[in-house]
Amino acid sequence: MKKYILSLAVLSLLYTKTEACAWSDPDYEYFNLFTQSIIKDKSYLPFLHSYSTRFYTDFKASQIPDENIDAWKKFFNNQLNYAETDYLVNKMNINDLNALKKGTPTNQLLIKLGAGFYQKYSEAIDYLIEAKYLEPYMRINYVESPDSFYYGGPQNAKNATQLDYSKTIAALTSLYNAAKNPEIKQRYGYQLVRFNHYTRNYDAAAQAFKTYVEPIRLKGAPYIMALDQLAGAQRGLGMNSDANWNFFQVFKDSRSRKESAFVSMKLSDTASFNNILKRAGTNEEKNMAYFLLGYEDFNNPIPIMEKMFDINPDSEILKLMAVRSINELERSYLPIYYYNNNDNNSAVQTNSNKNSDQSKAETAEEPKKEELSFWQKIVRFFKRLFGIKDKTPEEAKADQSDAELLDNPDRIPVFTKNNYWYDEKTKDFLDDLEKFTNKTKEKSKDEYWQIADAYLKFLKKEYKESTEILNDIQTSNPEYQEQIKRMKVLNDIVSQPKIDAEYEDHLMKDYAEYFVDKPEPKKDSTENNNYDYYGAVPSTKDFLKDVLANRYFLQGEDGKSFLMNNTLSDLQYNPNSNLVKSVEEFYRKPNKTQFEEQIIAKNINSVGNIDAFFAVIYGDRAMRQADFEKAKSYYAKAQSFTGIPRSEWNYDANKQTPLKYASNVYNGFSNISDLVFGHNVWESYQSSENESMEADDYSSFPFIKPTMNKLELADALIQLKKIGAGKDGKSATANQLIGNLLYNTSILGYYRQLFVMDIDNSNGGKYDFWSTDRSTPYQYYYKNFTNTTFIEPDNFNLAITYYKKALETSANNEQKARVLFQMASAEQGKYYQYEAKNPSKVSYSDPQYSEKSDAYQKNLDQIKNQKYRTYFAMLKTQYAQTETAKSLMGSCSYFSYFMK
């Protein structure tokens, strides 16, 4: 199973569509629906599953009790609680203890304990005073290698060698001999072992353990701590096998030192494990040894789990192995990202279709027309005869039966070839783990195994069986109860075929806590409050939102699907028409359910005037389709538009605030220069418009103002269109100007931002030549919408149509040359679209990669020259001698190359 660790590094390179230019943390890429930390023995929390760090860290340190504090608490006859004991032992100032010894305590805890506390526990207090004196020095002296790559900095930290060795040993020995209480005596022995270890007197440390610790014959916390130091000294002596064994004992017996003991064992090979296994005398030791082997193993853990089961099916570490395996499966079955694989032209391909791609044609081919069968032709004939219309995709989605919805392969949770983790071995592993869990729940008394079995059924989409198991579980464990409750909710929602108003009422009545936002809890000041670079970890709430978003998507309710994971203002990034229409329909829907109002509609955030916001998107789309009359009707409703909703950093308020547009800056509606009707003098989006663009002759068209808003622009185009219906030179110029505007606002034009809800022409996903044949690139719900750009492609034929009219009616060869060059530029856009739809299918691993790639490129060049150089050829053969053509040769290197 661990093979996925390696694959994740590779997969991160493939996330460019969804996580472009962002760091990614694999522990933020699953929903954690099965809470790992419900294991009862919290000392094993560091060994839960994590990809980000060597040890799991998503828990409070206080969840793992320290056996040393428990030992002191017991020593003081439970007069102090755990927190007070921890404060006394680890945090109280040495001066406070000395004051207690003198009978003049000032610390509030010591005052509360009373004057008799020292008389009763004088040996213990004296020991703590000595321990607190030594503690700042109790670290090994770091000696930097002369070949060290990194500079360690000045070594100012205190270490054990800064104490007088002879005096310290003499003092500790004297205190040891004077102590009457065996536990306190053993603690002084621990200090002797530790001091010798940290001064690198390894032989003396080993001897001190034999002389001062072992004879006491107590195996509590002081013994474990001393054994930890002995193992460190044995490592220093090169006694690696003995060191590993003693660290193993610390790992087995300690609760708070398991992680450090595991690291200290340095189990880097199978032989190290086998040595421990050979020395294991009890079932507990054997079980623990198998756990260590299974934890470090990079293969299927079930054979190791079988051995652990044979020893003790109730073992807590067996549960730990199972929960790690379940977490691995969840990451494979329920990824937070899904990838399209039904579209061979899609920009992102999955592992599952890469191999099949290699068998397809490896050279670009021209698109073929759909060939209808005889039967299809008959069906179409009768449909037309009786006026029967095919259902739209939206109508087809809405008319699906419950069975169709339940059988839809794109439902989630899903383990299909639509995620990068797809692997038949993983599917087999789920079956094997389910068999093991089934067997174990019959033997073990712990309800954990029933919960695990129910969750595995959930992953297999056996929701009814999962719920039946959960209903039969009787437990008083609050963590188990919470997990059971959550899984019942998951089974209910995921198994529901259709989300209608009645079911939405059920969600709000019974499961509101999983959808309603709660205020952020205050963080414990004692815990790590560092800023979380990756944001919130995906949760059950996020998963359920995704499930519902996908249900709405499959049901044809795209607006609701979109707003489950996005805000209204996000539409600006991908304003494709069908989705915008569906979102608007939801916005205007009367009598929304409580769920729709509180959970979905809350994402209709501030975009200024909402009606104007929609009107601008619709008007822009109409402009891209050259439907100027429709565009004007929409823009007339958008005059209260205050700007595309963007944010900027407010340094005074130290936060993001809505962007305030200057009065003379383009804001998505106003301040459009008349240069939009001109032509570019050189290809530079970064240059100012006066450098990149040049005006054509507008003198005959006074309605073209130097600066316009979109309503005025649409009106000017309508007037140009009327004039263009004529047959004179003025009509030729009118058509040329319309063609210019359509080209200049296309993906290739300087003003490409005007009709795609963008504020400038800087590069970005909006200006990709998308290659999907679908009306939308979304196979699933609209999660991460702003990271997956899609805008309906430009129709360059519209600009070419107006240029053709100008060419036909113009009598001026210079004008014709200019028009032909513009037509050639638009034709270049058509070629780019064709190229994007026909990417190379040659695999990098193909031994003939270079030859096949060259053949692919040669074929592309041939198609380009045969089908997408029509107007360049006309310009070359008919108007090469014009001043315009000569000027273009000086400013356009490609045209110059073509002419030569």
TAMO-V598183 format. One record per pair of residues at least 4 apart in sequence whose C-alpha atoms are under 6 Angstrom apart, sorted by sequence separation. I is the first residue (numbers start at 1). J is the second residue. D is the distance in Angstrom with one decimal. If there is no record, write none. Layout:
i->[I | I]
j->[J | J]
d->[D | D]
This chain:
i->[15 | 16 | 74 | 80 | 86 | 87 | 88 | 100 | 118 | 128 | 131 | 164 | 191 | 197 | 204 | 208 | 209 | 210 | 219 | 223 | 235 | 240 | 244 | 250 | 257 | 283 | 291 | 293 | 305 | 309 | 330 | 331 | 372 | 383 | 391 | 400 | 429 | 440 | 458 | 490 | 491 | 499 | 506 | 507 | 508 | 512 | 538 | 545 | 553 | 558 | 562 | 563 | 571 | 585 | 592 | 594 | 595 | 596 | 597 | 598 | 615 | 616 | 623 | 650 | 666 | 689 | 708 | 717 | 720 | 740 | 745 | 797 | 806 | 849 | 863 | 864 | 865 | 874 | 875 | 876 | 888 | 73 | 80 | 87 | 99 | 100 | 196 | 197 | 234 | 235 | 267 | 280 | 383 | 391 | 417 | 457 | 458 | 552 | 553 | 596 | 622 | 623 | 650 | 666 | 726 | 744 | 747 | 753 | 880 | 50 | 99 | 179 | 280 | 649 | 650 | 665 | 743 | 744 | 745 | 746 | 889 | 251 | 294 | 649 | 724 | 744 | 745 | 753 | 889 | 47 | 48 | 197 | 235 | 441 | 458 | 553 | 623 | 648 | 723 | 753 | 46 | 47 | 176 | 196 | 234 | 441 | 457 | 552 | 622 | 648 | 752 | 807 | 46 | 251 | 294 | 647 | 682 | 724 | 647 | 648 | 681 | 724 | 73 | 176 | 193 | 231 | 277 | 454 | 549 | 619 | 646 | 647 | 680 | 681 | 646 | 680 | 247 | 679 | 680 | 720 | 193 | 231 | 454 | 549 | 619 | 679 | 193 | 231 | 437 | 619 | 678 | 69 | 678 | 141 | 247 | 678 | 140 | 615 | 139 | 675 | 747 | 43 | 137 | 138 | 139 | 244 | 287 | 42 | 137 | 138 | 137 | 189 | 559 | 615 | 766 | 800 | 27 | 189 | 206 | 558 | 559 | 643 | 644 | 765 | 27 | 643 | 224 | 612 | 186 | 514 | 463 | 612 | 796 | 202 | 674 | 673 | 673 | 94 | 187 | 194 | 672 | 190 | 197 | 564 | 567 | 568 | 671 | 672 | 563 | 567 | 568 | 671 | 672 | 160 | 161 | 569 | 607 | 671 | 160 | 670 | 563 | 669 | 669 | 827 | 824 | 824 | 820 | 743 | 742 | 140 | 139 | 677 | 739 | 817 | 677 | 739 | 677 | 739 | 769 | 352 | 676 | 685 | 771 | 771 | 735 | 736 | 736 | 814 | 735 | 732 | 635 | 732 | 732 | 334 | 339 | 632 | 339 | 338 | 729 | 333 | 632 | 727 | 628 | 332 | 406 | 504 | 405 | 402 | 314 | 313 | 620 | 68 | 67 | 398 | 397 | 398 | 397 | 394 | 572 | 66 | 43 | 573 | 574 | 576 | 574 | 576 | 574 | 565 | 562 | 553 | 550 | 549 | 49 | 48 | 36 | 2 | 1 | 1 | 30 | 30 | 30 | 29 | 346 | 345 | 346 | 345 | 340 | 38 | 364 | 362 | 362 | 358 | 357 | 345 | 363 | 31 | 33 | 31 | 28 | 18 | 17]
j->[19 | 20 | 78 | 84 | 90 | 91 | 92 | 104 | 122 | 132 | 135 | 168 | 195 | 201 | 208 | 212 | 213 | 214 | 223 | 227 | 239 | 244 | 248 | 254 | 261 | 287 | 295 | 297 | 309 | 313 | 334 | 335 | 376 | 387 | 395 | 404 | 433 | 444 | 462 | 494 | 495 | 503 | 510 | 511 | 512 | 516 | 542 | 549 | 557 | 562 | 566 | 567 | 575 | 589 | 596 | 598 | 599 | 600 | 601 | 602 | 619 | 620 | 627 | 654 | 670 | 693 | 712 | 721 | 724 | 744 | 749 | 801 | 810 | 853 | 867 | 868 | 869 | 878 | 879 | 880 | 892 | 78 | 85 | 92 | 104 | 105 | 201 | 202 | 239 | 240 | 272 | 285 | 388 | 396 | 422 | 462 | 463 | 557 | 558 | 601 | 627 | 628 | 655 | 671 | 731 | 749 | 752 | 758 | 885 | 56 | 105 | 185 | 286 | 655 | 656 | 671 | 749 | 750 | 751 | 752 | 895 | 258 | 301 | 656 | 731 | 751 | 752 | 760 | 896 | 55 | 56 | 205 | 243 | 449 | 466 | 561 | 631 | 656 | 731 | 761 | 55 | 56 | 185 | 205 | 243 | 450 | 466 | 561 | 631 | 657 | 761 | 816 | 56 | 261 | 304 | 657 | 692 | 734 | 658 | 659 | 692 | 735 | 85 | 188 | 205 | 243 | 289 | 466 | 561 | 631 | 658 | 659 | 692 | 693 | 659 | 693 | 261 | 693 | 694 | 734 | 208 | 246 | 469 | 564 | 634 | 694 | 209 | 247 | 453 | 635 | 694 | 86 | 695 | 159 | 265 | 696 | 159 | 634 | 159 | 695 | 767 | 64 | 158 | 159 | 160 | 265 | 308 | 64 | 159 | 160 | 160 | 212 | 582 | 638 | 789 | 823 | 51 | 213 | 230 | 582 | 583 | 667 | 668 | 789 | 52 | 668 | 250 | 638 | 213 | 541 | 491 | 641 | 826 | 233 | 706 | 706 | 707 | 129 | 222 | 229 | 707 | 226 | 233 | 600 | 603 | 604 | 707 | 708 | 600 | 604 | 605 | 708 | 709 | 198 | 199 | 607 | 645 | 709 | 199 | 709 | 603 | 709 | 710 | 868 | 871 | 872 | 871 | 799 | 799 | 198 | 198 | 737 | 799 | 879 | 740 | 802 | 741 | 803 | 833 | 417 | 741 | 750 | 836 | 837 | 802 | 803 | 806 | 884 | 806 | 806 | 711 | 809 | 810 | 413 | 418 | 711 | 419 | 419 | 810 | 415 | 714 | 809 | 714 | 421 | 497 | 595 | 497 | 497 | 444 | 444 | 755 | 221 | 221 | 555 | 555 | 556 | 556 | 556 | 757 | 256 | 255 | 786 | 789 | 791 | 790 | 792 | 791 | 783 | 782 | 781 | 781 | 781 | 324 | 324 | 323 | 298 | 299 | 300 | 331 | 335 | 336 | 336 | 771 | 771 | 772 | 772 | 779 | 479 | 838 | 841 | 842 | 841 | 841 | 837 | 856 | 538 | 540 | 539 | 537 | 787 | 788]
d->[5.4 | 4.3 | 5.5 | 5.6 | 5.6 | 4.8 | 5.1 | 5.6 | 4.9 | 6.0 | 5.9 | 6.0 | 5.9 | 5.7 | 6.0 | 5.6 | 4.9 | 5.4 | 5.2 | 6.0 | 5.6 | 6.0 | 5.9 | 5.4 | 5.9 | 5.9 | 5.9 | 5.9 | 6.0 | 4.4 | 5.5 | 5.6 | 5.9 | 5.8 | 5.7 | 5.8 | 6.0 | 5.9 | 5.5 | 5.9 | 5.9 | 5.8 | 5.9 | 5.0 | 4.6 | 5.8 | 5.9 | 5.9 | 5.6 | 5.9 | 5.9 | 5.9 | 5.4 | 6.0 | 5.7 | 6.0 | 5.4 | 4.9 | 4.9 | 5.9 | 5.9 | 6.0 | 5.7 | 5.6 | 5.6 | 5.4 | 5.7 | 6.0 | 5.9 | 5.8 | 5.2 | 5.9 | 5.8 | 5.9 | 5.8 | 5.0 | 5.4 | 5.7 | 5.1 | 5.0 | 5.6 | 5.3 | 5.7 | 5.8 | 5.2 | 4.5 | 4.9 | 5.4 | 5.1 | 5.5 | 5.7 | 5.1 | 4.7 | 5.8 | 5.5 | 5.1 | 5.4 | 4.9 | 5.1 | 5.8 | 5.1 | 5.8 | 5.4 | 4.8 | 5.3 | 3.8 | 5.3 | 5.0 | 5.6 | 5.4 | 4.9 | 5.4 | 5.4 | 5.8 | 5.8 | 6.0 | 5.9 | 5.6 | 4.8 | 5.1 | 5.8 | 4.5 | 5.7 | 4.5 | 4.0 | 5.4 | 4.2 | 5.6 | 4.5 | 5.8 | 5.5 | 5.4 | 5.5 | 4.9 | 5.9 | 5.4 | 5.8 | 5.4 | 5.3 | 5.2 | 5.1 | 6.0 | 5.2 | 4.8 | 5.3 | 5.8 | 5.3 | 5.1 | 5.0 | 5.6 | 6.0 | 5.7 | 4.6 | 5.4 | 5.9 | 5.3 | 5.5 | 5.2 | 4.3 | 5.3 | 5.6 | 5.3 | 5.9 | 5.5 | 4.5 | 4.4 | 5.8 | 4.4 | 4.2 | 4.2 | 5.9 | 4.6 | 5.4 | 5.6 | 5.4 | 4.2 | 5.3 | 5.6 | 6.0 | 5.2 | 5.5 | 5.5 | 5.9 | 5.7 | 5.1 | 5.5 | 5.9 | 6.0 | 5.9 | 5.8 | 5.5 | 5.9 | 4.3 | 5.4 | 5.9 | 5.1 | 5.8 | 5.1 | 5.0 | 5.4 | 5.6 | 5.2 | 5.2 | 5.9 | 5.9 | 4.8 | 5.5 | 5.5 | 4.4 | 5.4 | 4.8 | 4.8 | 4.5 | 5.6 | 5.8 | 5.5 | 6.0 | 5.3 | 5.8 | 5.9 | 3.8 | 4.7 | 5.6 | 5.5 | 5.9 | 5.6 | 5.9 | 4.1 | 5.4 | 5.2 | 5.3 | 5.2 | 5.6 | 4.8 | 5.0 | 5.8 | 4.7 | 5.9 | 5.5 | 5.6 | 5.3 | 4.7 | 5.4 | 5.5 | 4.6 | 4.8 | 5.6 | 5.0 | 5.7 | 5.7 | 5.8 | 5.6 | 6.0 | 5.9 | 5.6 | 5.9 | 5.6 | 5.7 | 5.7 | 4.0 | 6.0 | 5.6 | 5.5 | 6.0 | 4.9 | 5.6 | 5.7 | 6.0 | 5.4 | 4.3 | 5.8 | 5.3 | 4.4 | 6.0 | 5.4 | 5.2 | 5.0 | 5.5 | 5.9 | 5.7 | 5.7 | 5.8 | 5.2 | 4.5 | 5.2 | 5.4 | 5.5 | 5.8 | 5.3 | 4.0 | 5.2 | 5.4 | 5.3 | 5.9 | 5.3 | 5.7 | 5.8 | 5.5 | 5.5 | 4.7 | 5.3 | 5.6 | 5.6 | 5.2 | 5.4 | 5.7 | 5.7 | 5.3 | 5.1 | 5.6 | 4.5 | 5.2 | 5.9 | 5.2 | 5.1 | 5.5 | 5.0 | 5.1 | 5.3 | 5.0 | 4.9 | 6.0 | 5.6 | 5.2 | 5.4 | 6.0 | 5.5 | 5.7 | 5.2 | 5.6 | 4.7 | 5.8 | 5.1 | 6.0 | 5.9 | 4.8 | 5.5 | 5.5 | 5.4 | 5.4 | 5.7 | 5.6 | 5.9 | 5.4 | 5.2 | 5.4 | 6.0 | 5.7 | 5.6 | 5.2 | 5.9 | 6.0 | 6.0 | 5.9 | 4.5 | 4.8 | 5.7 | 4.8 | 5.3 | 5.2 | 5.9]
